[in-house]
Amino acid sequence: MRAWIERQRCLIDFSVANLGRRKARNLGLLGAYILLVFLLASVVLYGDALRREARLLLADAPDIVVQRLSAGRHDLIAADRLDALRALRGVRRADGRLWGYHYDPTLAANTTLQVPLVNPPGPGETVLGATLARARGLNPGDTLALRGDDGAIRAFRITGLLSSASELVSADLMLVNEADYRAFFGIPAGFYTDLALTVGNPAEAGKIAEKILTRQPGSRVILKDEMRRTYDAVFNWRQGLLLTFLGTVLAAFALLAWDKASGLSAEERREIGILKAIGWETGDVMRMKFWEGALLSTCAFLAGYVLAYLHVFHGGGALFEPILKGWSVLYPKFTLTPQIDLMQLASLFFLSVLPYTAATLAPVWRAATLDPDEVMRE
């Protein structure tokens, strides 16, 4: 075993020296390889981090949301339905929710007004999402004036800002109390935007949803799992869109790998012939070239992955932020939680390192199996 390890060490030393003899070519190849891994790893890391953040934020979402449909559109729902929903077996809690959109001409974007179920602001007060406050240049203690649906101007004193940890879903959020909300949108008492249910056993949510649809026709029932799948689908679509654009980079690198696999240069063939002439076996030549490809591709993978990690978790993923976060006037700013998925890392490694390493062996095997005199004459 010790002799085998020493043999491999000598082959690696020779491979490193061999790579150094063609610095310009190998540095160019290394740079292209690092760029490819960096782009692919950045997209994968950023997309997975956003999906993970969305799942964490949705952990506190209601198990079931019930909405009323009128002519196929979302409409206000009467509060008297709450008693019928609370009576369903398995439902632990049912609450009416108030939320809606207000177009802000100053930002040319929609603002989401919501009445929190716990600790709502006082009359004439509001708590803003960090992105909205930043876009309007507002701080706690300032006053925000908005024109309601009745045309009247209403002023809200800002008492605080929402945590930046939730900025993915609270970027445009404005929390107000129930009286201010109903006056702003002109919604009478006894009506809600939708109803939020908490169930004792989440596994029974699907069955409870079926009961609601049977007993309350004309309702739309949304499960927490469906919310998660929607977020995943949105981020998957955006991630796939970016990967499609990166297809040109992948095609260019595929051509590079094909050129590597299609044959050796005259200098490389002559080098193999000399090694065979001085006593190297075909297996030794194959192992030496394997180490060349493995060292170059592994170094490129590690460098590209580290750069992608720094770009996503410390640089905010600046290259892909507008696409993966969404096309919006109010871009949320938040710090993604650094995390490395070993399965993801292994997949990227095998997809980027193994193909190139394998591509270097086919032409070497053809040259190494020929007679040394024939190879050197060619």
Backbone torsions as a table, in degrees:
resi	resn	phi	psi	omega
1	MET	NA	-41.3	-179.4
2	ARG	-64.9	-39.3	178.8
3	ALA	-64.2	-37.8	179.4
4	TRP	-65.8	-43.1	179.1
5	ILE	-62.4	-42.3	179.5
6	GLU	-64.2	-37.8	178.1
7	ARG	-62.9	-44.1	179.3
8	GLN	-65.4	-37.3	178.3
9	ARG	-62.1	-41.9	178.2
10	CYS	-65.0	-39.8	177.9
11	LEU	-64.8	-38.7	178.4
12	ILE	-66.0	-42.2	177.7
13	ASP	-59.2	-43.8	179.5
14	PHE	-65.7	-39.0	-179.8
15	SER	-64.5	-40.9	178.4
16	VAL	-63.0	-44.0	178.1
17	ALA	-64.0	-36.5	179.6
18	ASN	-67.0	-39.2	176.7
19	LEU	-64.6	-35.6	-179.6
20	GLY	-68.6	-21.9	-180.0
21	ARG	-75.1	-16.4	178.5
22	ARG	-123.8	60.9	-172.3
23	LYS	-61.2	-48.9	-174.8
24	ALA	-60.4	-47.9	-178.5
25	ARG	-64.9	-46.3	-176.3
26	ASN	-71.3	-33.5	176.6
27	LEU	-67.5	-38.9	176.0
28	GLY	-63.7	-43.5	177.7
29	LEU	-64.6	-40.8	179.4
30	LEU	-63.0	-42.8	179.3
31	GLY	-62.3	-44.1	177.8
32	ALA	-64.2	-38.8	-179.9
33	TYR	-65.5	-44.6	179.2
34	ILE	-62.6	-42.1	179.5
35	LEU	-61.4	-42.7	179.8
36	LEU	-62.0	-50.2	-179.1
37	VAL	-63.2	-39.6	-179.7
38	PHE	-60.4	-46.3	-178.1
39	LEU	-67.0	-46.7	-178.8
40	LEU	-64.8	-46.1	-178.3
41	ALA	-66.0	-35.4	179.6
42	SER	-63.5	-45.3	-179.9
43	VAL	-63.7	-45.0	-178.0
44	VAL	-66.2	-46.2	-179.5
45	LEU	-63.6	-44.0	-177.7
46	TYR	-66.2	-45.5	179.8
47	GLY	-62.6	-44.0	179.2
48	ASP	-65.9	-38.2	179.4
49	ALA	-65.2	-39.6	178.5
50	LEU	-66.5	-42.0	177.9
51	ARG	-63.4	-38.4	179.3
52	ARG	-65.9	-41.7	178.2
53	GLU	-63.5	-41.3	-179.8
54	ALA	-64.0	-41.5	179.1
55	ARG	-63.9	-38.9	179.1
56	LEU	-65.7	-41.1	-179.0
57	LEU	-70.6	-32.4	-180.0
58	LEU	-79.7	-3.7	179.8
59	ALA	-61.6	-29.5	-179.7
60	ASP	-95.9	6.3	179.4
61	ALA	-71.7	155.2	178.0
62	PRO	-62.5	149.9	-179.8
63	ASP	-66.8	-35.8	-179.4
64	ILE	-140.0	137.0	173.6
65	VAL	-117.7	128.9	-179.8
66	VAL	-112.8	126.6	178.3
67	GLN	-123.2	154.4	176.2
68	ARG	-100.1	135.1	178.3
69	LEU	-107.9	136.9	175.2
70	SER	-131.0	116.3	-176.0
71	ALA	55.6	36.4	177.4
72	GLY	79.7	5.2	-178.6
73	ARG	-115.8	152.3	177.8
74	HIS	-66.8	128.5	-177.6
75	ASP	-133.1	168.5	178.0
76	LEU	-64.9	147.5	-178.1
77	ILE	-118.2	138.3	-176.0
78	ALA	-72.6	145.6	-177.9
79	ALA	-69.6	-20.0	-177.5
80	ASP	-68.8	-13.2	176.8
81	ARG	-73.5	-17.7	-178.4
82	LEU	-62.7	-39.9	-178.9
83	ASP	-63.6	-41.1	179.3
84	ALA	-65.2	-36.6	-179.8
85	LEU	-72.9	-37.3	179.1
86	ARG	-65.6	-25.1	-178.3
87	ALA	-78.4	-13.0	-179.7
88	LEU	-68.5	137.8	179.0
89	ARG	-67.3	131.3	-180.0
90	GLY	100.8	-17.3	178.9
91	VAL	-84.5	119.9	-178.4
92	ARG	-90.4	-32.3	-177.5
93	ARG	-154.6	145.4	176.4
94	ALA	-138.3	129.2	-178.1
95	ASP	-133.4	148.2	173.0
96	GLY	-88.8	136.4	-178.8
97	ARG	-113.0	146.4	176.8
98	LEU	-124.0	118.3	176.3
99	TRP	-156.4	154.6	-179.9
100	GLY	-170.3	171.6	-176.2
101	TYR	-106.4	141.1	175.4
102	HIS	-130.4	125.9	179.9
103	TYR	-78.1	123.8	179.9
104	ASP	-100.7	106.4	-178.1
105	PRO	-65.3	-23.1	178.9
106	THR	-65.0	-40.0	-179.4
107	LEU	-98.0	-11.9	-173.0
108	ALA	55.8	43.9	-178.2
109	ALA	-150.9	160.5	177.6
110	ASN	-83.8	140.7	172.8
111	THR	-111.5	137.9	-179.8
112	THR	-98.1	116.2	175.3
113	LEU	-95.6	134.5	-177.0
114	GLN	-144.4	146.0	174.0
115	VAL	-100.7	113.2	179.9
116	PRO	-69.6	146.7	179.4
117	LEU	-74.6	-23.6	-178.1
118	VAL	-124.2	134.0	176.2
119	ASN	51.9	60.4	177.3
120	PRO	-70.1	156.7	177.0
121	PRO	-65.0	163.9	178.3
122	GLY	-77.6	174.5	178.6
123	PRO	-58.0	132.2	179.5
124	GLY	72.8	11.5	-179.4
125	GLU	-115.2	160.4	179.2
126	THR	-152.0	154.9	172.5
127	VAL	-120.5	126.4	-173.0
128	LEU	-103.9	151.8	168.4
129	GLY	-68.0	149.4	-174.3
130	ALA	-62.5	-37.7	-179.1
131	THR	-67.1	-44.1	178.8
132	LEU	-61.8	-44.9	179.3
133	ALA	-62.8	-39.9	-179.9
134	ARG	-66.7	-40.5	-179.5
135	ALA	-67.3	-34.8	179.8
136	ARG	-91.3	-3.6	-179.4
137	GLY	67.0	38.6	-175.4
138	LEU	-109.1	152.7	178.4
139	ASN	-136.4	162.3	175.9
140	PRO	-53.9	133.7	-176.8
141	GLY	102.8	-20.9	177.3
142	ASP	-77.1	170.4	179.8
143	THR	-117.8	134.7	177.7
144	LEU	-114.1	121.9	-179.4
145	ALA	-106.6	129.6	179.7
146	LEU	-132.5	149.5	178.8
147	ARG	-92.8	120.5	-178.7
148	GLY	-75.7	179.5	-179.2
149	ASP	-65.5	-22.5	178.6
150	ASP	-88.0	2.5	178.6
151	GLY	90.3	-9.2	-178.9
152	ALA	-80.5	144.7	177.8
153	ILE	-86.0	128.1	177.8
154	ARG	-121.7	134.2	-177.8
155	ALA	-104.3	136.4	178.5
156	PHE	-122.6	128.9	176.9
157	ARG	-88.6	128.4	-176.1
158	ILE	-80.5	119.0	-178.8
159	THR	-102.7	-9.2	179.7
160	GLY	178.4	171.2	177.7
161	LEU	-120.6	146.0	177.4
162	LEU	-71.4	152.2	-178.1
163	SER	-61.9	140.4	178.0
164	SER	-66.6	-16.9	179.0
165	ALA	-64.8	-25.7	179.9
166	SER	-103.0	16.2	-171.6
167	GLU	-65.7	-19.9	178.1
168	LEU	-59.0	-36.7	-178.6
169	VAL	-113.1	-7.9	-177.0
170	SER	-115.6	18.9	-175.2
171	ALA	-58.9	-43.5	-175.8
172	ASP	-107.0	20.4	-171.6
173	LEU	-85.6	143.1	177.3
174	MET	-135.5	110.7	-177.8
175	LEU	-90.3	130.2	179.1
176	VAL	-136.0	171.3	177.2
177	ASN	-87.8	171.9	-171.5
178	GLU	-65.3	-42.7	-178.1
179	ALA	-63.3	-43.9	179.1
180	ASP	-64.8	-39.2	-179.6
181	TYR	-63.4	-47.3	-177.4
182	ARG	-65.8	-36.7	177.9
183	ALA	-69.8	-36.5	-177.3
184	PHE	-67.4	-43.0	-177.5
185	PHE	-98.9	-5.4	179.9
186	GLY	70.4	36.4	-179.4
187	ILE	-96.4	122.8	-177.8
188	PRO	-71.6	162.1	176.6
189	ALA	-65.4	150.7	179.3
190	GLY	91.9	4.4	177.9
191	PHE	-130.8	146.4	179.0
192	TYR	-130.5	164.1	175.9
193	THR	-70.8	-45.8	174.3
194	ASP	-159.9	177.5	-178.0
195	LEU	-118.6	136.6	-178.6
196	ALA	-112.1	128.4	-178.4
197	LEU	-115.3	141.6	171.7
198	THR	-114.9	127.2	-177.1
199	VAL	-106.8	152.8	-179.0
200	GLY	-69.6	-39.7	-179.8
201	ASN	-122.0	107.7	-178.3
202	PRO	-56.5	-25.1	179.6
203	ALA	-66.8	-20.4	-179.5
204	GLU	-92.3	2.2	-175.6
205	ALA	-59.9	-40.2	-179.6
206	GLY	-63.0	-42.2	179.6
207	LYS	-66.8	-40.2	177.9
208	ILE	-63.9	-38.1	178.0
209	ALA	-61.6	-38.9	177.8
210	GLU	-63.3	-41.1	178.6
211	LYS	-63.1	-40.1	-179.2
212	ILE	-63.9	-45.0	-179.8
213	LEU	-64.3	-32.7	179.7
214	THR	-73.1	-41.5	-174.4
215	ARG	-88.4	-21.2	-179.8
216	GLN	-129.4	76.2	179.0
217	PRO	-59.5	150.9	-178.4
218	GLY	85.4	10.3	178.3
219	SER	-102.7	155.0	171.1
220	ARG	-113.0	128.3	-178.4
221	VAL	-113.9	126.2	-178.8
222	ILE	-119.1	124.1	179.1
223	LEU	-92.4	156.7	178.5
224	LYS	-60.3	-39.0	178.6
225	ASP	-61.7	-35.0	178.0
226	GLU	-67.8	-36.0	176.0
227	MET	-63.0	-43.9	179.1
228	ARG	-61.8	-44.6	-179.3
229	ARG	-64.4	-33.9	178.3
230	THR	-65.4	-45.5	177.2
231	TYR	-61.7	-43.9	179.1
232	ASP	-61.0	-41.9	-179.1
233	ALA	-64.6	-40.7	-180.0
234	VAL	-63.6	-47.9	-178.7
235	PHE	-69.2	-34.6	176.9
236	ASN	-64.1	-40.2	-180.0
237	TRP	-65.0	-44.0	-180.0
238	ARG	-67.4	-38.7	178.0
239	GLN	-64.9	-41.8	178.0
240	GLY	-64.3	-35.5	177.6
241	LEU	-62.2	-43.6	178.4
242	LEU	-65.3	-42.5	-179.9
243	LEU	-64.1	-30.9	176.3
244	THR	-65.7	-43.3	176.8
245	PHE	-64.0	-33.6	178.8
246	LEU	-76.4	-2.0	178.1
247	GLY	-59.7	-31.2	178.0
248	THR	-65.3	-37.9	177.1
249	VAL	-66.7	-40.8	178.4
250	LEU	-63.9	-39.9	179.4
251	ALA	-64.5	-40.6	178.9
252	ALA	-63.2	-41.3	179.6
253	PHE	-71.0	-32.6	176.2
254	ALA	-62.5	-40.1	176.4
255	LEU	-63.4	-38.4	178.5
256	LEU	-64.0	-44.4	178.7
257	ALA	-66.1	-37.2	178.3
258	TRP	-65.5	-39.6	177.1
259	ASP	-62.7	-36.7	178.3
260	LYS	-67.2	-36.3	-176.6
261	ALA	-83.2	-20.8	-174.4
262	SER	-72.6	-20.0	179.2
263	GLY	168.8	170.3	179.4
264	LEU	-105.5	155.8	174.2
265	SER	-72.0	164.1	179.9
266	ALA	-60.4	-37.4	-179.9
267	GLU	-65.1	-40.7	179.9
268	GLU	-68.5	-39.0	178.0
269	ARG	-64.9	-40.9	179.6
270	ARG	-65.1	-37.5	178.3
271	GLU	-63.0	-42.1	178.5
272	ILE	-64.4	-41.0	178.4
273	GLY	-61.0	-39.9	179.7
274	ILE	-66.6	-43.0	179.1
275	LEU	-61.8	-41.2	178.3
276	LYS	-66.3	-35.2	-177.5
277	ALA	-69.2	-30.4	-178.3
278	ILE	-91.8	6.6	171.8
279	GLY	115.7	1.1	178.3
280	TRP	-70.5	140.8	175.4
281	GLU	-86.4	162.1	179.3
282	THR	-58.8	-39.6	178.9
283	GLY	-63.0	-37.0	178.8
284	ASP	-65.7	-41.9	178.7
285	VAL	-63.2	-43.4	179.2
286	MET	-61.9	-43.7	179.6
287	ARG	-65.6	-37.3	178.8
288	MET	-63.8	-45.2	179.6
289	LYS	-69.7	-33.0	175.5
290	PHE	-61.5	-44.6	-179.9
291	TRP	-64.8	-34.7	176.8
292	GLU	-59.8	-52.6	-179.2
293	GLY	-65.0	-40.0	-178.4
294	ALA	-67.3	-41.2	-179.8
295	LEU	-65.2	-45.3	-178.1
296	LEU	-65.4	-47.0	-176.5
297	SER	-69.9	-37.1	179.2
298	THR	-67.4	-42.3	177.0
299	CYS	-61.9	-40.8	178.4
300	ALA	-64.8	-41.4	180.0
301	PHE	-63.8	-47.4	-178.7
302	LEU	-62.8	-44.5	-179.7
303	ALA	-64.7	-44.4	-179.6
304	GLY	-65.1	-39.8	-178.6
305	TYR	-69.5	-41.7	178.6
306	VAL	-63.1	-42.8	177.7
307	LEU	-62.9	-40.3	178.4
308	ALA	-65.1	-40.5	178.7
309	TYR	-61.3	-46.0	178.8
310	LEU	-65.3	-38.1	-178.7
311	HIS	-65.4	-41.8	-175.8
312	VAL	-79.7	-49.0	-170.4
313	PHE	-93.9	-15.0	178.2
314	HIS	-120.6	-22.9	177.7
315	GLY	-103.6	2.8	177.5
316	GLY	73.6	11.1	-179.1
317	GLY	59.3	45.3	-171.6
318	ALA	-57.3	-32.5	-176.9
319	LEU	-68.1	-33.9	-173.4
320	PHE	-116.1	3.6	-176.0
321	GLU	-57.4	-48.2	-176.7
322	PRO	-62.5	-31.2	-176.1
323	ILE	-83.0	-47.5	-175.1
324	LEU	-74.8	-32.4	177.5
325	LYS	-78.9	-26.6	179.5
326	GLY	119.2	157.0	178.7
327	TRP	-88.5	100.7	-175.1
328	SER	-144.2	154.9	175.4
329	VAL	-71.3	-38.5	-178.3
330	LEU	-99.3	94.4	179.0
331	TYR	-82.2	122.1	177.1
332	PRO	-70.0	144.5	175.8
333	LYS	-120.3	118.8	-179.9
334	PHE	-153.1	158.6	-179.3
335	THR	-94.4	123.2	178.3
336	LEU	-74.8	143.6	179.8
337	THR	-76.8	119.0	179.8
338	PRO	-63.0	131.6	177.5
339	GLN	-159.7	139.4	179.7
340	ILE	-114.5	122.9	176.2
341	ASP	-91.6	116.7	-176.3
342	LEU	-63.8	-36.0	177.2
343	MET	-65.4	-41.9	177.2
344	GLN	-63.4	-43.4	179.0
345	LEU	-61.9	-44.4	179.8
346	ALA	-64.7	-39.1	179.5
347	SER	-63.4	-46.3	178.5
348	LEU	-62.4	-38.4	-179.4
349	PHE	-63.4	-50.1	-177.0
350	PHE	-68.2	-33.7	-179.5
351	LEU	-73.9	-26.8	-176.1
352	SER	-102.8	-31.3	-175.1
353	VAL	-91.6	-48.7	-174.0
354	LEU	-62.4	-44.7	-179.0
355	PRO	-58.7	-44.1	-178.9
356	TYR	-67.8	-42.7	-179.9
357	THR	-60.7	-42.7	179.3
358	ALA	-67.1	-33.9	-178.9
359	ALA	-65.5	-24.6	-178.6
360	THR	-80.0	-14.9	-172.6
361	LEU	-87.7	-31.6	-175.9
362	ALA	-60.0	-53.1	179.5
363	PRO	-66.3	-30.6	178.8
364	VAL	-66.1	-41.2	179.4
365	TRP	-62.3	-41.1	179.4
366	ARG	-62.6	-42.3	-178.6
367	ALA	-73.7	-34.9	-176.0
368	ALA	-73.5	-21.2	-179.1
369	THR	-88.5	-6.6	178.6
370	LEU	-84.4	163.5	177.0
371	ASP	-67.5	136.0	-177.4
372	PRO	-55.8	-39.3	179.5
373	ASP	-63.2	-41.5	-179.8
374	GLU	-64.6	-41.2	-179.3
375	VAL	-64.7	-43.5	-177.6
376	MET	-70.6	-33.1	176.2
377	ARG	-66.1	-36.2	177.2
378	GLU	-65.2	NA	NA
